[in-house]
């Protein structure tokens, strides 16, 4: 699969006219009004990814992860099931991960790179990149082109809205790709709840992080424990309504 990169830095993408943003995101006016009051990261993300568009984001995932298999009379892989992780639990797990990260002394993230493996529409990447405790860089790796394109569109809008605090990079590629470089990551997150333990996607993900991450990298998974080559240092339970209720996050260090 061809890699596709998009990077936003201090100069950002070409600005999207505010009138277009207000048409696309009706709540954007309220964001402008309360900007001096420092709206929370979650407020910003809920504007960028409104719940009213959740069905559209799911439809984007089915474009590549469902209908091509149906057209060939094949069973769509369960591994491509789209889901959105709760933002507050995500931040709690990142806080646990940072506490074990050598590149984050005293919890400061400015020298650390975060990667979201299976980043979907970019919602968690944008959440991390909007944090006041800024990361050096936040990257999202997504295998489905339709979700990758959606993430790029959201990145352009977020850049114009002005609430990103760091550089963002999205890549569309398979985790087993020789071109995928994970060696710069200090913290990796992967929402693995929907991936079957016996599935090829999860197997490829596990092998990629085992081979490509540097020793000392902190890895966060959900409802899935990594095996040989990783040391479990923490875990936490939280609510995840999209997965039926409870979810367990695991924090590992790469040996």
C-alpha atoms as an extended CHARMM CRD file, in Angstrom:
* protein
*
       255  EXT
         1         1  UNK       CA              0.0000000000        0.0000000000        0.0000000000  PROA      1               0.0000000000
         2         2  UNK       CA              1.3310000000        3.4570000000       -0.8820000000  PROA      2               0.0000000000
         3         3  UNK       CA              2.2310000000        5.6850000000        2.0560000000  PROA      3               0.0000000000
         4         4  UNK       CA              0.6330000000        9.1200000000        2.1800000000  PROA      4               0.0000000000
         5         5  UNK       CA              1.8200000000       11.8120000000        4.5550000000  PROA      5               0.0000000000
         6         6  UNK       CA              0.3870000000       15.1420000000        5.6360000000  PROA      6               0.0000000000
         7         7  UNK       CA              2.1920000000       17.3300000000        8.1300000000  PROA      7               0.0000000000
         8         8  UNK       CA              0.9620000000       20.4550000000        9.8650000000  PROA      8               0.0000000000
         9         9  UNK       CA              3.5350000000       22.6750000000       11.5250000000  PROA      9               0.0000000000
        10        10  UNK       CA              3.6300000000       26.2550000000       12.7620000000  PROA      10              0.0000000000
        11        11  UNK       CA              2.5720000000       27.4670000000        9.3140000000  PROA      11              0.0000000000
        12        12  UNK       CA             -0.2300000000       24.9360000000        8.9560000000  PROA      12              0.0000000000
        13        13  UNK       CA             -2.3100000000       24.1420000000        5.8920000000  PROA      13              0.0000000000
        14        14  UNK       CA             -3.8720000000       26.7430000000        3.6410000000  PROA      14              0.0000000000
        15        15  UNK       CA             -6.5120000000       28.3970000000        5.7920000000  PROA      15              0.0000000000
        16        16  UNK       CA            -10.1360000000       27.3300000000        5.3990000000  PROA      16              0.0000000000
        17        17  UNK       CA            -12.4150000000       30.4190000000        5.2080000000  PROA      17              0.0000000000
        18        18  UNK       CA            -14.2710000000       30.8940000000        8.5500000000  PROA      18              0.0000000000
        19        19  UNK       CA            -17.6200000000       30.9900000000        6.7630000000  PROA      19              0.0000000000
        20        20  UNK       CA            -16.9700000000       27.4650000000        5.4570000000  PROA      20              0.0000000000
        21        21  UNK       CA            -16.0300000000       26.2780000000        8.9390000000  PROA      21              0.0000000000
        22        22  UNK       CA            -19.2390000000       27.7100000000       10.3970000000  PROA      22              0.0000000000
        23        23  UNK       CA            -21.2650000000       25.9510000000        7.7180000000  PROA      23              0.0000000000
        24        24  UNK       CA            -19.4340000000       22.6770000000        8.3770000000  PROA      24              0.0000000000
        25        25  UNK       CA            -19.3760000000       23.0230000000       12.1800000000  PROA      25              0.0000000000
        26        26  UNK       CA            -22.3480000000       25.0150000000       13.5390000000  PROA      26              0.0000000000
        27        27  UNK       CA            -20.7360000000       25.1140000000       17.0130000000  PROA      27              0.0000000000
        28        28  UNK       CA            -17.6620000000       26.8940000000       15.6700000000  PROA      28              0.0000000000
        29        29  UNK       CA            -19.2310000000       30.2860000000       16.5050000000  PROA      29              0.0000000000
        30        30  UNK       CA            -19.3840000000       29.3540000000       20.1750000000  PROA      30              0.0000000000
        31        31  UNK       CA            -15.7440000000       28.2800000000       20.0580000000  PROA      31              0.0000000000
        32        32  UNK       CA            -14.7940000000       31.7110000000       18.7190000000  PROA      32              0.0000000000
        33        33  UNK       CA            -16.8080000000       33.4470000000       21.4430000000  PROA      33              0.0000000000
        34        34  UNK       CA            -15.2180000000       31.5450000000       24.3370000000  PROA      34              0.0000000000
        35        35  UNK       CA            -11.6750000000       31.3200000000       22.9830000000  PROA      35              0.0000000000
        36        36  UNK       CA            -10.3740000000       33.6650000000       25.6810000000  PROA      36              0.0000000000
        37        37  UNK       CA            -11.7960000000       31.2930000000       28.2930000000  PROA      37              0.0000000000
        38        38  UNK       CA             -9.5210000000       28.4380000000       27.0680000000  PROA      38              0.0000000000
        39        39  UNK       CA            -12.0960000000       25.8490000000       25.9790000000  PROA      39              0.0000000000
        40        40  UNK       CA            -11.1070000000       22.3660000000       26.9720000000  PROA      40              0.0000000000
        41        41  UNK       CA             -9.5600000000       19.9070000000       24.5590000000  PROA      41              0.0000000000
        42        42  UNK       CA            -12.6960000000       17.7750000000       24.6740000000  PROA      42              0.0000000000
        43        43  UNK       CA            -14.8720000000       20.7920000000       23.7990000000  PROA      43              0.0000000000
        44        44  UNK       CA            -12.7090000000       21.4370000000       20.7380000000  PROA      44              0.0000000000
        45        45  UNK       CA            -12.7390000000       17.8120000000       19.6120000000  PROA      45              0.0000000000
        46        46  UNK       CA            -16.4970000000       17.5370000000       20.0120000000  PROA      46              0.0000000000
        47        47  UNK       CA            -16.8220000000       20.5210000000       17.6830000000  PROA      47              0.0000000000
        48        48  UNK       CA            -14.4600000000       19.0050000000       15.1310000000  PROA      48              0.0000000000
        49        49  UNK       CA            -16.0100000000       15.5150000000       15.4380000000  PROA      49              0.0000000000
        50        50  UNK       CA            -19.6910000000       16.1300000000       16.2880000000  PROA      50              0.0000000000
        51        51  UNK       CA            -21.7320000000       13.1650000000       17.4170000000  PROA      51              0.0000000000
        52        52  UNK       CA            -24.2040000000       13.9680000000       14.6500000000  PROA      52              0.0000000000
        53        53  UNK       CA            -21.5370000000       12.8960000000       12.1160000000  PROA      53              0.0000000000
        54        54  UNK       CA            -20.6300000000        9.6110000000       13.8210000000  PROA      54              0.0000000000
        55        55  UNK       CA            -22.6220000000        7.6440000000       11.2420000000  PROA      55              0.0000000000
        56        56  UNK       CA            -20.7070000000        9.3490000000        8.4290000000  PROA      56              0.0000000000
        57        57  UNK       CA            -17.3770000000        8.4200000000       10.0120000000  PROA      57              0.0000000000
        58        58  UNK       CA            -18.5420000000        4.8280000000       10.3260000000  PROA      58              0.0000000000
        59        59  UNK       CA            -19.6550000000        4.8900000000        6.6890000000  PROA      59              0.0000000000
        60        60  UNK       CA            -16.1720000000        6.0470000000        5.6570000000  PROA      60              0.0000000000
        61        61  UNK       CA            -14.6550000000        3.0010000000        7.3420000000  PROA      61              0.0000000000
        62        62  UNK       CA            -17.1010000000        0.6750000000        5.5770000000  PROA      62              0.0000000000
        63        63  UNK       CA            -16.1010000000        2.0610000000        2.1630000000  PROA      63              0.0000000000
        64        64  UNK       CA            -12.7820000000        0.1960000000        2.3440000000  PROA      64              0.0000000000
        65        65  UNK       CA            -13.3210000000       -2.2150000000        5.2150000000  PROA      65              0.0000000000
        66        66  UNK       CA            -16.7440000000       -3.6710000000        4.3600000000  PROA      66              0.0000000000
        67        67  UNK       CA            -18.2380000000       -3.1260000000        0.8950000000  PROA      67              0.0000000000
        68        68  UNK       CA            -15.2630000000       -4.4000000000       -1.1720000000  PROA      68              0.0000000000
        69        69  UNK       CA            -15.5910000000       -7.7580000000        0.6020000000  PROA      69              0.0000000000
        70        70  UNK       CA            -19.3760000000       -7.8530000000        0.1320000000  PROA      70              0.0000000000
        71        71  UNK       CA            -18.9140000000       -7.1710000000       -3.5870000000  PROA      71              0.0000000000
        72        72  UNK       CA            -16.7370000000      -10.3000000000       -3.8140000000  PROA      72              0.0000000000
        73        73  UNK       CA            -19.1810000000      -12.3790000000       -1.7270000000  PROA      73              0.0000000000
        74        74  UNK       CA            -16.6010000000      -12.5210000000        1.0650000000  PROA      74              0.0000000000
        75        75  UNK       CA            -17.1550000000      -12.0180000000        4.7810000000  PROA      75              0.0000000000
        76        76  UNK       CA            -15.8750000000       -8.5890000000        5.8740000000  PROA      76              0.0000000000
        77        77  UNK       CA            -13.1030000000       -8.8880000000        8.4880000000  PROA      77              0.0000000000
        78        78  UNK       CA            -14.2520000000       -8.0080000000       11.9780000000  PROA      78              0.0000000000
        79        79  UNK       CA            -10.8480000000       -6.3800000000       12.4980000000  PROA      79              0.0000000000
        80        80  UNK       CA            -11.9820000000       -3.3760000000       10.4500000000  PROA      80              0.0000000000
        81        81  UNK       CA            -14.8720000000       -2.5370000000       12.7890000000  PROA      81              0.0000000000
        82        82  UNK       CA            -14.8500000000        1.2220000000       13.4220000000  PROA      82              0.0000000000
        83        83  UNK       CA            -15.1320000000        2.5200000000       16.9720000000  PROA      83              0.0000000000
        84        84  UNK       CA            -14.4460000000        5.7620000000       18.8300000000  PROA      84              0.0000000000
        85        85  UNK       CA            -12.6150000000        5.6290000000       22.1390000000  PROA      85              0.0000000000
        86        86  UNK       CA            -13.7880000000        7.8400000000       25.0500000000  PROA      86              0.0000000000
        87        87  UNK       CA            -11.6330000000       10.9540000000       25.2030000000  PROA      87              0.0000000000
        88        88  UNK       CA            -11.4140000000       11.2710000000       28.9840000000  PROA      88              0.0000000000
        89        89  UNK       CA            -10.2810000000        7.6490000000       29.3630000000  PROA      89              0.0000000000
        90        90  UNK       CA             -7.7730000000        8.1770000000       26.5430000000  PROA      90              0.0000000000
        91        91  UNK       CA             -6.1900000000       11.0880000000       28.3980000000  PROA      91              0.0000000000
        92        92  UNK       CA             -6.1130000000        9.0660000000       31.6300000000  PROA      92              0.0000000000
        93        93  UNK       CA             -4.2490000000        6.2400000000       29.8960000000  PROA      93              0.0000000000
        94        94  UNK       CA             -1.7890000000        8.7010000000       28.3360000000  PROA      94              0.0000000000
        95        95  UNK       CA             -1.1000000000       10.1170000000       31.7930000000  PROA      95              0.0000000000
        96        96  UNK       CA             -0.3060000000        6.5890000000       33.0230000000  PROA      96              0.0000000000
        97        97  UNK       CA              1.9390000000        6.0050000000       30.0150000000  PROA      97              0.0000000000
        98        98  UNK       CA              3.8100000000        9.2810000000       30.4300000000  PROA      98              0.0000000000
        99        99  UNK       CA              4.5740000000        8.3970000000       34.0560000000  PROA      99              0.0000000000
       100       100  UNK       CA              6.6540000000        5.4430000000       32.7710000000  PROA      100             0.0000000000
       101       101  UNK       CA              8.2000000000        7.2160000000       29.7740000000  PROA      101             0.0000000000
       102       102  UNK       CA             11.9110000000        8.1270000000       30.0310000000  PROA      102             0.0000000000
       103       103  UNK       CA             11.3790000000       11.0060000000       27.5920000000  PROA      103             0.0000000000
       104       104  UNK       CA              8.7370000000       12.6380000000       29.8190000000  PROA      104             0.0000000000
       105       105  UNK       CA             10.4750000000       13.7450000000       33.0370000000  PROA      105             0.0000000000
       106       106  UNK       CA              7.9760000000       15.0960000000       35.5770000000  PROA      106             0.0000000000
       107       107  UNK       CA              5.1870000000       14.3700000000       33.1000000000  PROA      107             0.0000000000
       108       108  UNK       CA              6.3800000000       16.9230000000       30.5330000000  PROA      108             0.0000000000
       109       109  UNK       CA              5.6930000000       15.6580000000       27.0020000000  PROA      109             0.0000000000
       110       110  UNK       CA              7.5070000000       18.2390000000       24.8510000000  PROA      110             0.0000000000
       111       111  UNK       CA             10.4110000000       15.8830000000       24.0590000000  PROA      111             0.0000000000
       112       112  UNK       CA              8.2280000000       12.8560000000       23.3160000000  PROA      112             0.0000000000
       113       113  UNK       CA              6.5460000000       11.5690000000       20.1610000000  PROA      113             0.0000000000
       114       114  UNK       CA              3.1480000000        9.8860000000       20.3750000000  PROA      114             0.0000000000
       115       115  UNK       CA              1.8360000000        7.4840000000       17.7280000000  PROA      115             0.0000000000
       116       116  UNK       CA             -1.7460000000        6.2390000000       17.4200000000  PROA      116             0.0000000000
       117       117  UNK       CA             -1.6990000000        2.9110000000       15.5570000000  PROA      117             0.0000000000
       118       118  UNK       CA             -5.0520000000        2.4570000000       13.8250000000  PROA      118             0.0000000000
       119       119  UNK       CA             -5.8630000000        6.1560000000       14.0390000000  PROA      119             0.0000000000
       120       120  UNK       CA             -9.1100000000        6.0430000000       12.0390000000  PROA      120             0.0000000000
       121       121  UNK       CA            -10.5180000000        9.5070000000       11.3720000000  PROA      121             0.0000000000
       122       122  UNK       CA             -7.8050000000       11.0960000000       13.5210000000  PROA      122             0.0000000000
       123       123  UNK       CA             -9.9680000000       11.8970000000       16.5370000000  PROA      123             0.0000000000
       124       124  UNK       CA             -7.4910000000       10.7050000000       19.1880000000  PROA      124             0.0000000000
       125       125  UNK       CA             -4.5480000000       12.2040000000       17.3140000000  PROA      125             0.0000000000
       126       126  UNK       CA             -6.2910000000       15.5880000000       17.3190000000  PROA      126             0.0000000000
       127       127  UNK       CA             -7.1090000000       15.2000000000       20.9980000000  PROA      127             0.0000000000
       128       128  UNK       CA             -3.4670000000       14.6150000000       21.8960000000  PROA      128             0.0000000000
       129       129  UNK       CA             -2.2790000000       17.3650000000       19.5570000000  PROA      129             0.0000000000
       130       130  UNK       CA             -4.6380000000       19.8540000000       21.2350000000  PROA      130             0.0000000000
       131       131  UNK       CA             -3.3530000000       19.2220000000       24.7540000000  PROA      131             0.0000000000
       132       132  UNK       CA             -1.8650000000       22.1150000000       26.7120000000  PROA      132             0.0000000000
       133       133  UNK       CA              0.8200000000       19.6390000000       27.8340000000  PROA      133             0.0000000000
       134       134  UNK       CA              2.1210000000       19.5180000000       24.2750000000  PROA      134             0.0000000000
       135       135  UNK       CA              3.8820000000       16.6000000000       22.5910000000  PROA      135             0.0000000000
       136       136  UNK       CA              6.9130000000       17.0420000000       20.3310000000  PROA      136             0.0000000000
       137       137  UNK       CA              4.9390000000       15.3600000000       17.5440000000  PROA      137             0.0000000000
       138       138  UNK       CA              1.7550000000       13.2970000000       17.2140000000  PROA      138             0.0000000000
       139       139  UNK       CA              1.4020000000       10.7560000000       14.3880000000  PROA      139             0.0000000000
       140       140  UNK       CA             -1.5400000000        8.6590000000       13.2370000000  PROA      140             0.0000000000
       141       141  UNK       CA             -1.1360000000        5.4360000000       11.2400000000  PROA      141             0.0000000000
       142       142  UNK       CA             -4.2450000000        4.1470000000        9.4460000000  PROA      142             0.0000000000
       143       143  UNK       CA             -4.6090000000        1.2310000000        7.0380000000  PROA      143             0.0000000000
       144       144  UNK       CA             -7.9520000000        2.2570000000        5.4210000000  PROA      144             0.0000000000
       145       145  UNK       CA             -7.5800000000        5.0150000000        2.7810000000  PROA      145             0.0000000000
       146       146  UNK       CA            -11.1070000000        6.3670000000        3.3040000000  PROA      146             0.0000000000
       147       147  UNK       CA            -10.4920000000        7.0390000000        7.0100000000  PROA      147             0.0000000000
       148       148  UNK       CA             -7.0530000000        8.4650000000        6.2440000000  PROA      148             0.0000000000
       149       149  UNK       CA             -8.5990000000       10.9800000000        3.8330000000  PROA      149             0.0000000000
       150       150  UNK       CA            -11.1750000000       11.9420000000        6.4440000000  PROA      150             0.0000000000
       151       151  UNK       CA             -8.3570000000       12.5170000000        8.9610000000  PROA      151             0.0000000000
       152       152  UNK       CA             -6.5470000000       14.8100000000        6.5010000000  PROA      152             0.0000000000
       153       153  UNK       CA             -9.7100000000       16.8640000000        6.0320000000  PROA      153             0.0000000000
       154       154  UNK       CA            -10.1420000000       17.1940000000        9.7910000000  PROA      154             0.0000000000
       155       155  UNK       CA             -6.4900000000       18.1960000000       10.1100000000  PROA      155             0.0000000000
       156       156  UNK       CA             -6.9700000000       21.0740000000        7.6860000000  PROA      156             0.0000000000
       157       157  UNK       CA            -10.0080000000       22.2780000000        9.6270000000  PROA      157             0.0000000000
       158       158  UNK       CA             -8.2870000000       21.9400000000       13.0040000000  PROA      158             0.0000000000
       159       159  UNK       CA             -5.3080000000       23.9020000000       11.7220000000  PROA      159             0.0000000000
       160       160  UNK       CA             -7.5970000000       26.7390000000       10.6740000000  PROA      160             0.0000000000
       161       161  UNK       CA             -9.5050000000       26.6500000000       13.9580000000  PROA      161             0.0000000000
       162       162  UNK       CA             -6.2000000000       27.2060000000       15.7000000000  PROA      162             0.0000000000
       163       163  UNK       CA             -6.3500000000       24.7970000000       18.6120000000  PROA      163             0.0000000000
       164       164  UNK       CA             -3.5360000000       22.4060000000       17.6750000000  PROA      164             0.0000000000
       165       165  UNK       CA             -0.5120000000       22.7700000000       19.9350000000  PROA      165             0.0000000000
       166       166  UNK       CA              1.9890000000       20.6170000000       18.0490000000  PROA      166             0.0000000000
       167       167  UNK       CA              2.9750000000       19.0380000000       14.7340000000  PROA      167             0.0000000000
       168       168  UNK       CA              0.6310000000       16.3750000000       13.3690000000  PROA      168             0.0000000000
       169       169  UNK       CA              1.4070000000       13.7140000000       10.7810000000  PROA      169             0.0000000000
       170       170  UNK       CA             -0.9560000000       11.1510000000        9.2510000000  PROA      170             0.0000000000
       171       171  UNK       CA              0.2620000000        8.1210000000        7.3130000000  PROA      171             0.0000000000
       172       172  UNK       CA             -1.8020000000        5.6760000000        5.2560000000  PROA      172             0.0000000000
       173       173  UNK       CA             -0.0050000000        2.3490000000        5.2230000000  PROA      173             0.0000000000
       174       174  UNK       CA             -0.0100000000       -1.2200000000        6.4510000000  PROA      174             0.0000000000
       175       175  UNK       CA              1.7060000000       -1.7990000000        9.7940000000  PROA      175             0.0000000000
       176       176  UNK       CA              3.9580000000       -4.3750000000        8.1620000000  PROA      176             0.0000000000
       177       177  UNK       CA              5.1710000000       -1.8910000000        5.5200000000  PROA      177             0.0000000000
       178       178  UNK       CA              8.9700000000       -1.6140000000        5.2860000000  PROA      178             0.0000000000
       179       179  UNK       CA              8.5250000000        2.1480000000        4.8880000000  PROA      179             0.0000000000
       180       180  UNK       CA              6.8040000000        2.5460000000        8.2500000000  PROA      180             0.0000000000
       181       181  UNK       CA              9.2390000000        3.9260000000       10.8170000000  PROA      181             0.0000000000
       182       182  UNK       CA              8.1510000000        3.4860000000       14.4370000000  PROA      182             0.0000000000
       183       183  UNK       CA             11.6230000000        3.8400000000       15.9540000000  PROA      183             0.0000000000
       184       184  UNK       CA             11.0910000000        7.5090000000       16.8430000000  PROA      184             0.0000000000
       185       185  UNK       CA              8.0430000000        6.7970000000       19.0250000000  PROA      185             0.0000000000
       186       186  UNK       CA              8.2240000000        7.3260000000       22.7750000000  PROA      186             0.0000000000
       187       187  UNK       CA              4.5920000000        6.4320000000       23.4780000000  PROA      187             0.0000000000
       188       188  UNK       CA              2.2990000000        4.3010000000       21.2910000000  PROA      188             0.0000000000
       189       189  UNK       CA             -1.4590000000        3.9340000000       21.7110000000  PROA      189             0.0000000000
       190       190  UNK       CA             -3.6150000000        1.3580000000       19.9560000000  PROA      190             0.0000000000
       191       191  UNK       CA             -7.3480000000        0.8500000000       20.4210000000  PROA      191             0.0000000000
       192       192  UNK       CA             -7.2250000000       -2.9240000000       20.1210000000  PROA      192             0.0000000000
       193       193  UNK       CA            -10.5820000000       -3.8030000000       21.7060000000  PROA      193             0.0000000000
       194       194  UNK       CA            -12.3060000000       -4.5590000000       18.3800000000  PROA      194             0.0000000000
       195       195  UNK       CA             -9.4100000000       -6.5950000000       16.9820000000  PROA      195             0.0000000000
       196       196  UNK       CA             -9.7880000000      -10.3640000000       17.3160000000  PROA      196             0.0000000000
       197       197  UNK       CA             -6.9610000000      -12.0240000000       19.2360000000  PROA      197             0.0000000000
       198       198  UNK       CA             -6.6990000000      -14.6000000000       16.4450000000  PROA      198             0.0000000000
       199       199  UNK       CA             -7.0280000000      -12.0770000000       13.6160000000  PROA      199             0.0000000000
       200       200  UNK       CA             -4.3470000000      -11.2300000000       11.0600000000  PROA      200             0.0000000000
       201       201  UNK       CA             -4.5830000000       -7.4860000000       11.7060000000  PROA      201             0.0000000000
       202       202  UNK       CA             -3.8090000000       -7.8190000000       15.4120000000  PROA      202             0.0000000000
       203       203  UNK       CA             -1.0280000000      -10.2970000000       14.6660000000  PROA      203             0.0000000000
       204       204  UNK       CA              0.5270000000       -7.8450000000       12.1960000000  PROA      204             0.0000000000
       205       205  UNK       CA              0.2040000000       -5.0050000000       14.7060000000  PROA      205             0.0000000000
       206       206  UNK       CA              1.8570000000       -7.0080000000       17.4800000000  PROA      206             0.0000000000
       207       207  UNK       CA              4.7060000000       -8.0690000000       15.2200000000  PROA      207             0.0000000000
       208       208  UNK       CA              5.2360000000       -4.5100000000       13.9700000000  PROA      208             0.0000000000
       209       209  UNK       CA              5.5870000000       -3.0000000000       17.4110000000  PROA      209             0.0000000000
       210       210  UNK       CA              7.7780000000       -5.8830000000       18.5710000000  PROA      210             0.0000000000
       211       211  UNK       CA             10.1930000000       -5.3570000000       15.6670000000  PROA      211             0.0000000000
       212       212  UNK       CA             10.0040000000       -1.6100000000       15.0710000000  PROA      212             0.0000000000
       213       213  UNK       CA              9.7720000000        0.0660000000       18.4680000000  PROA      213             0.0000000000
       214       214  UNK       CA             12.8680000000        1.0710000000       20.3800000000  PROA      214             0.0000000000
       215       215  UNK       CA             13.5420000000       -0.3880000000       23.8350000000  PROA      215             0.0000000000
       216       216  UNK       CA             11.9360000000        1.7230000000       26.5370000000  PROA      216             0.0000000000
       217       217  UNK       CA              9.0120000000        2.8020000000       24.3490000000  PROA      217             0.0000000000
       218       218  UNK       CA              5.7320000000        2.7990000000       26.2600000000  PROA      218             0.0000000000
       219       219  UNK       CA              2.8040000000        0.9870000000       24.6040000000  PROA      219             0.0000000000
       220       220  UNK       CA             -0.8700000000        1.3210000000       25.5690000000  PROA      220             0.0000000000
       221       221  UNK       CA             -3.3890000000       -1.2870000000       24.3990000000  PROA      221             0.0000000000
       222       222  UNK       CA             -7.0490000000       -1.8300000000       25.2610000000  PROA      222             0.0000000000
       223       223  UNK       CA             -8.4580000000       -5.2120000000       26.2960000000  PROA      223             0.0000000000
       224       224  UNK       CA             -5.3670000000       -6.9050000000       24.9000000000  PROA      224             0.0000000000
       225       225  UNK       CA             -2.1700000000       -7.8950000000       26.6860000000  PROA      225             0.0000000000
       226       226  UNK       CA              1.1080000000       -7.9540000000       24.8000000000  PROA      226             0.0000000000
       227       227  UNK       CA              3.2850000000      -10.9760000000       25.3540000000  PROA      227             0.0000000000
       228       228  UNK       CA              6.9720000000      -11.6980000000       25.0010000000  PROA      228             0.0000000000
       229       229  UNK       CA              9.1930000000       -8.6340000000       24.7030000000  PROA      229             0.0000000000
       230       230  UNK       CA              7.0000000000       -6.3010000000       26.7730000000  PROA      230             0.0000000000
       231       231  UNK       CA              6.7150000000       -5.6480000000       30.5050000000  PROA      231             0.0000000000
       232       232  UNK       CA              3.3350000000       -4.6850000000       31.9840000000  PROA      232             0.0000000000
       233       233  UNK       CA              3.7520000000       -1.6600000000       34.2760000000  PROA      233             0.0000000000
       234       234  UNK       CA              0.1730000000       -0.4370000000       34.8220000000  PROA      234             0.0000000000
       235       235  UNK       CA             -3.4700000000       -0.9970000000       33.9610000000  PROA      235             0.0000000000
       236       236  UNK       CA             -6.7130000000        0.8960000000       34.4380000000  PROA      236             0.0000000000
       237       237  UNK       CA            -10.4100000000        0.2240000000       33.9260000000  PROA      237             0.0000000000
       238       238  UNK       CA            -12.7570000000        2.7760000000       32.4160000000  PROA      238             0.0000000000
       239       239  UNK       CA            -16.1210000000        3.2250000000       30.7600000000  PROA      239             0.0000000000
       240       240  UNK       CA            -16.3470000000        2.5980000000       27.0260000000  PROA      240             0.0000000000
       241       241  UNK       CA            -19.9680000000        2.6200000000       25.9590000000  PROA      241             0.0000000000
       242       242  UNK       CA            -19.0090000000        1.9350000000       22.3590000000  PROA      242             0.0000000000
       243       243  UNK       CA            -17.5800000000       -1.4280000000       23.3980000000  PROA      243             0.0000000000
       244       244  UNK       CA            -20.4200000000       -2.4490000000       25.6670000000  PROA      244             0.0000000000
       245       245  UNK       CA            -19.4010000000       -0.8680000000       28.9580000000  PROA      245             0.0000000000
       246       246  UNK       CA            -16.1200000000       -1.6030000000       30.7280000000  PROA      246             0.0000000000
       247       247  UNK       CA            -12.7150000000       -1.4640000000       29.0810000000  PROA      247             0.0000000000
       248       248  UNK       CA             -9.2400000000       -2.1870000000       30.4350000000  PROA      248             0.0000000000
       249       249  UNK       CA             -6.2120000000       -0.2370000000       29.3050000000  PROA      249             0.0000000000
       250       250  UNK       CA             -2.7760000000       -1.8370000000       29.6490000000  PROA      250             0.0000000000
       251       251  UNK       CA              0.5220000000        0.0470000000       29.7880000000  PROA      251             0.0000000000
       252       252  UNK       CA              3.6460000000       -1.8290000000       28.7110000000  PROA      252             0.0000000000
       253       253  UNK       CA              7.3110000000       -0.9800000000       28.2840000000  PROA      253             0.0000000000
       254       254  UNK       CA              9.1850000000       -2.4550000000       25.3270000000  PROA      254             0.0000000000
       255       255  UNK       CA             12.0580000000       -4.5730000000       26.6700000000  PROA      255             0.0000000000
